[in-house]
Amino acid sequence: MEINDHVINENTVLFTGEYDKWGNLCTRVIEGVNSFVVNESPVDQIDKTLLNYGSSFSGALQGSKHILGPMKMYPIKINENKDIWLFPTKSFKKKNCVWFNLYHVIRTKAQGVQKTEVLTTFGHSFIINMKESAFNNKRQKAQQLREIILKDNMPPLERCFKIIEESDTIQITNQTKENLH
């Protein structure tokens, strides 16, 4: 089954590049229990999805670089409210790069030295050509990105400020929430 209009969503488990019979790079998507091809490249699929959320692939990549610092093959945030965080197995420029949705990866098992079985939600099992430790490092970086972004977006729980405006001065005191009322 081929689809022309698709956005990455909460049920998207993973996707990768695949060529159609005319040699066009498309995207093979595993979503829920379904598998289908989208008539655009994986990066175009990510970019289109992010544009729907007011961002872009290059913007998400820049954000990840800023937050995580120097590394290779950055994970990206698609939508923190829907808990969609993607991480690549290879450079996104390679056709056989597999993008996993962090939420759907349950566990991994080494299948020899250079192969890893990835068990995901919906009962899927995938074998990829990668050391288990390398895969889990990429997964951990996606988890780290998630934790940093979610932590920075949460309101402080312990302290807040009380601001009192008087005739020509402003007094600011650091209070616990219980002492404000």
Disulfide bonds with the S-S distance in Angstrom:
none
